[in-house]
Amino acid sequence: MSTPSAYVAGFAKASLVDPDLAASYIQHTQLGDVQADALIARLHGDPQGHHWIKLGIDGDLAALAHAPSEVRAFFEQAHEVPGWWQPHDALEGCRAFHRHTELFLVAFLSAVLVEGFSTLISKSFSITGKVMDNGEHRLKQNLRHLMEIFMPGGMEPGGDGWKLSVRIRLVHARVRLLLDQSPEWDHAAWGTPLSAAHIAAASTGFSGNLLKQAEVLGVRLSEREQAAFMMIWRYSAHLMGVVPELLFTDKASALRLARMAALCEPPPSLESCQMVHSLINAAPVLAGVKDQKAHRKFTQRIYGFSRELIGDELANQLNYPPRAAFNQVGWFRASNRVDQWLQKVLPPVARSRHMGQFQLMLSLSHYDPDGLRYAMPEKLHAETEPDRR
């Protein structure tokens, strides 16, 4: 395969660091998801498509006996639990996440999503409008997924974390099909929309980079907790279709691939800038901040956190405001240490704090009173889609 033109310069730099991994990343920028793409292509225009997808995600494999072969193959593979998944060990990761929910949330919003949308994956979301038009809704969906995979039992087949991970994979395949058929997508320059490389890179951001940035904010996990945290994300990444060649095994391998992706990717595009600013400005709305002055203060604080976490070079490329006069991350980390000390000496404070963090995550997440939805995007542009919020 030839290198997509947007990646030529980055590939040359990355090859000096790790030529094999760089070549693998570039190769996967031109590949999609074989099984998910086959399912979506087969069900395109099929009035029973929604029905088969619902049965598969809900785990009724026996009811898929008469489904198309592509559907049966996909869900049979999805329901195969990998040998490295250990549900009992995963509880360590769940407890660690819910002990530090607030810090993981700050790291997720201020750094992980920002760095993710700084890649060419922003082109896919920009064309569909699924972030620009509904930034608040997209944040809520991301946080719902984050919360559900760290619920005890959430990643067991049939759990909401498991279901959401599989559904995300199918939504990506559906959007990939729509973009593949669109004249707005430049294959020669950008490769495959929502490529295997981008899905893998996103998974390293949600896992290894989230853990790294949370540590900057003051999170301290034991080796067992770190391993469990990464195992949960590894299983979610597996369910979201990350190919074995790019599926991380631990924090170190996730960060290695994340660095390689950062080297291979071109500098942030205009679409990256637009989406990052859209997400940051949606955060106060998500938090219920309605006053204009308070909204501006809230976003300034997020920009400050984000700049310190992602670094000045990327922040400047994304057209961030100038650096704040004081170290916001340092102040936040110090106040968090005081909070953790109070929780140790006053157990009732710890219990109240943990319940408050759980309620915060619950309030910020997208929960539909009708339960999980299985409908796939029908049209490329969000503004032409039915409003399913």
N, C-alpha and C positions, 0 to 999 in steps of 0.2 A: 504494500500500500504506500502511496505517496503521502507526504506530510501535509496536512491542511495548511494553507498559506499563513494563517494567523499564528500558527505554532512554530514556524520555522526558526525564528530567533531564539525562542525559549528552549526548543529542543536542543539547539546547539549548546547552550549554556548548561542544560541539565545533563547532557551526555558527558560533560567533563567531570561531573560529580558521580554519577552512577549510570553508565551507558545502557546496561540491561534493563533497569527499571524505567529509565527514560523512554527507551524504545517500546517497552510494554505499555506505558501510559499513552504514548502517541498512537500506538496501534489501536488501543481501546477507545480513542476519541472518534474512531470511525466505525465502531460497532455498537449495536444496541443490546437487546435482551432477547435471545433466541426464543425461549419458551413463552415469555409474556407477549412478545410481538406476534408470535404465531397464534396465540389465543385471541388477541385483540383483532388481528386481521381476519380470523375465521368468524368471529362474532360480529364483524362490521356489517350493519344492516340487518342483523338477525333479531327479530322481535323477541326471541327468548333469551337473548344475550344477558340481560339483567338477571333473569331467573337463574341461569346456570352459574353466574358469578356469585350470586347470593348463596346458593346451595354449597358451592365450593368453599367460600370463606367461612360459612357457618359450620363446615365440617361434615356435611352429609354426603360422604363419598359414595355410599351405596346408591343414592338418588341420582348420581351422575352416570349411571350405567348406560343411559341412552344419550348422553351428552356427546358433542363432537370429540374426536380423539384428542385434539389439541387442548381442550378443556380438561379432559381426564388426566392427560400427561402432566399438565401444569400443576393441578391441585394434588395429585399423588406425590409429585416431587416436593411441593410445599409442605405437605404433612409428614414428610420424612424428617425426623428429629436427628440432627447431627450428633455423632458420638461425643463431641467435646462439650455439649450442652449439659450442665449439671444444675437442675432446678434448686437443690438444697443450697449449693454454693451461691446461687444467684441472690438469695435472701440477704447476704452480706452487702451486695451492691445496692439493693433496694433500701436497706436501712441507712446506708451511707448517704444515698441521694436525698432521702427525706430528712436526714439530720442537717443537711446544708442546702435545702431547696432554694433559699433566697440567693445564696452566693452562686449556685449553678445557674439560676435564672438571670442574674446580672451578667455572668460570663457568656451565656447563650445569646442574649440580646445585644450586648455591647461588642462582642468579638466574633463568636462563631458564625452567626448569620451574616455579619458584615464581610468576613473573609470568604465565606462561601459564595456570596453574590459578587465578589470581586473577580470571579473567574468568568469564562465565556458561557457558563450556565445561565448567566443573566440574560443572554440573548433569547433563550427559550421562554423565560418568564416574561420578558419585556414584550415579545410579540403577542403572547396570549393575553397579556394584561392582567394576569391572575394575581400579581402582587401590587402593581400600580393602582388598579381600580379598587382593590379590597385588601389593603395592607393590614388593617386591624383583624379582619377575618382570617387572613393567612397566618398571622402571628398566633392567633388562638388555636388554629389547627396544629401548628408546629408544637405548641405547648401541650396540647392534648396528647399528641403522640409521645412527647417526652415524659409526661406524667404516667401514661398508661403502661409503657414498657418497664417502668420502675415500680409498678404495683406488684405486690406478691402474687404470683400466679398469672400475671399479665402476659407473660411470654409463652405460657403453655398453649398448645393448639386449642383454639376456642376462646382464649383470653383476649381482651380488647387490645392489648399491645400487639399481640400476634396478628389479629385481624387488621389493625390499622397499618401494620408493616406490609402485609400482603396487598392491601388495597392501594397503598402508595405506589407499589410496584406496577400495578395494573393501570393506575392513572397516568404514571409516567409513560407507559407503553402506548396508551391511547393518545396522549399529547404528542408523542414521538411520531405516531402515524399521521396525525393531522399536520404537523410541521413538515414531515417528509414530503407531503403532497402540496405544500404551499410554496409559491414562488418567492415568498419573503425569506425563505431559508437558503443561505448560501453554503451549499455542501462543500464546495472547493475551498472555501476560506475557513469554515467552522467545523467541518466534519459532520458527525451524526448528532442530531438534536437529542438532548438528555442522554448523552452517550454513556457507555459502560464506564469510561474514565471519570466522567463527572459524577455519576452516582457513587463510585468508589471514593472519590475525593470528598464528596459531601459526608460520607459515612465516617471518614477519618476526622473531619471537623467536629461532627456531633459527638465523637467518642474521645479520641486522644487529645484533640485540641481543647475540647470542653473541659476535660480534666486538668490539662495544663493551665488554662486560663483561670479556672476556679482555684487552683493552688496559688496563683499569683494574688488572688483576693483573700487567701487565708485558709482555704480548705486543706485539711490534713487527713489523708486516708492511710490505713495500714496496707501492707502489701496484699493481704487477702482481699481487702475491700477494693483496692485498685483492680485486682485481677477479676473480681466479680463484676465490677462496673463495666470493664471492657468486654467481658464475656456477654453481658446483656446486650450491649451495643453491637457486638459481633453477630449475635443471633438475629437481631433486627436487620442488620446490613445484609446478612445471608438471605433473609426473607424478602428484602427489598431488591434482590437480584444482583448483588455485587458478585462479580465473577471470582472463582477460587484464586486465580492468579493475582488479584488485587485485594483480596479479603485479608485484613490485618489479623494478627493473632494476639497482640498485646499492645500496650501503650507505645512502646518503642517503635514497633513496626507501623503503627498508625501514623505516628509523627514523621516517620521516614517517608511514607507515601505522600503525606500532606506537604512536606517540603519539596518533594519531587514535582507535585502538581503545581505548587507555587512557582517553581522555576520554569516549568513547561508553558504555563499559561501566559498570554500576553498581558500587558498592563491593563488596569481596569478601564472599561469602555464607558461611553456616555450612559449606556443602559445600566451599567453597574452603579454609577453615581446616582442615577435617578431612583433606582430601587433601594439602595442603602438609605438614602435620605427619606424615602417614602416609609420605610420600616421604622426608622428612628422617630419620625414624626407621628407614626401611628401608636407608638408605645404609650404616650400620655393619655390618648383616647382610650386605649385598652385598660389603663389604670383608673379610668373614670375622672381624669382631670379635664374640666370644662372651661375654667377661667383662662382667658387668653394669656395673661401675665404668668400664671402658674404653669401653663402649657409651655411657654417659652423657657421658663426656668428649668422645667423638667427635661426638655430636649437638650438644653445646654449642658446639663449634668451628664446625660447619656453620651453626648459628643465627647465630653471630657474623659469619662471612663473609657470610651471606645478608643480614643486617640492613644491613651496611655497603654492600653492592652495590645492594640494592633501595631503600634509604632508610628512615628511621624511620616515615614516614607509613604506607606499605604494611605494614611489619613490625608496627606497632602494630595495624593493622586485622586482621592475621592472628594476633594474640595471641602474638607472639614473646616470649621472655624479654628482660629488660632488656639494653641495650648493654653489651658487655664493657668492662673498665677500660682496656684498651689497644687500639691500632689494629691489628687482626689483618691486615687487607688490606695496610697499610703494611709490616708486618713480613714478610709473605709476599712482597710485591713486592721488598723489599730482598734477601731471601735468594735470590730467583730471579735477581736481577742478579748476585750473587756466583756462583751456579751457572753462568750464561751466560758469565761471564768465565773460569771454570775450563775450560769447554768449548772456548773459543777458544784458550787457551794450551796446553791438553792435549787434542789430538784424540782419544786413546784414551778419555778421560773422556766426550767428546761421543758417540762411537760406543756406549759402554756405556750412557749415559744414554738415547739414542734407542731402543736395543733394549729397555731396561727399561720405557720408556713404552709401547712397542708391546705388550709382554707384559702390562702392566697393563691396557690397554684390552681385550686379548683375554680376559683372565681375568674382566673385569667384564661382558663382553657375553654375550648369550644365543645359544649355538650348539647346535643340535639335531643329534645324531649321524645322524639320518635325513634331514638336509637341510631346505630350506625347506618349510614346510607351507602348504597352499593352502585349507584348510577355513575356511569363514566361521562366525561365531558363530551358533548355532542358537537360543539363547534369550536373553532380555533380561538376566537376572540371572546374574552370574558364578557364584554358588553353585549354580545349577542346570545349569551347563554341565559337560561332561566335562572332567576335568583333563588338559590337553594339555601340561603343563609337562615 
